[in-house]
């Protein structure tokens, strides 16, 4: 009878171990959660190339990028990133020390992907962790230089579009900076802009040359958002009032 009583706790403990997840399984879940949070950080509707996605993923703490496939987020099924993360778990009844695992998962980055989508576990590919060169810095828009070069026309004078264009040519702008000049009603407007991505605020500088006044300004961020018309030659010729 005494032997039977001693066996009862042992049988209960053994049965409990059968339903309680192992520490390795819990550690793997922890690693998967880290990969899922990385997917949330990468989530977005803005088009990005595979290199941009890989670079962003490699900058997330605790994430190693091992493979990037696909051309861009908006082509086909998007971009798949194989990441390696680590997870840990500790059960004081079962473990001598904390259990730490490193696991690999595929994170899908696409406008078709769901927010918080669970990453798929995969075998870690052979090879070193991928590294990415920093993105090239966009050219600086020459605000001060533009203001210094543009002509000052006295009141009662006449603004010459050709003179304004010569002033722009003297700046020797890099090809990435787009320029537009338009004359309208005695005023000449100037637009210097960088190509936007269709989602974030665009970078631009506007100028207006009129008799008695030469102005150079940067529209507010709200006006520079897509669809707001802030970075247009029309805004340089007929300046929009700032939003209230």
ABEGO torsion letter per residue (X at the ends): XAAAAAAAAAAAAAAAAAABBBAAAAAAAAAAAAAAAAAAAABEABBBBAAAAAAAAAABBGBBBABBBEABAABEAEBBBBBBBBBBBBBAAABABBBBBBBBBBBBBBAABBBGBBBBBBBBBBEBBBBBBBBBBBBBBBAAAAAAABBBBBBGBBBBAAAAAAAAAAAGBBAABBBBBBBBGGBBBBBBBBBBAGABBBBBBBBBBBBGBBBBBBBBAAAABBGAGABBAAAAABBBBBBX
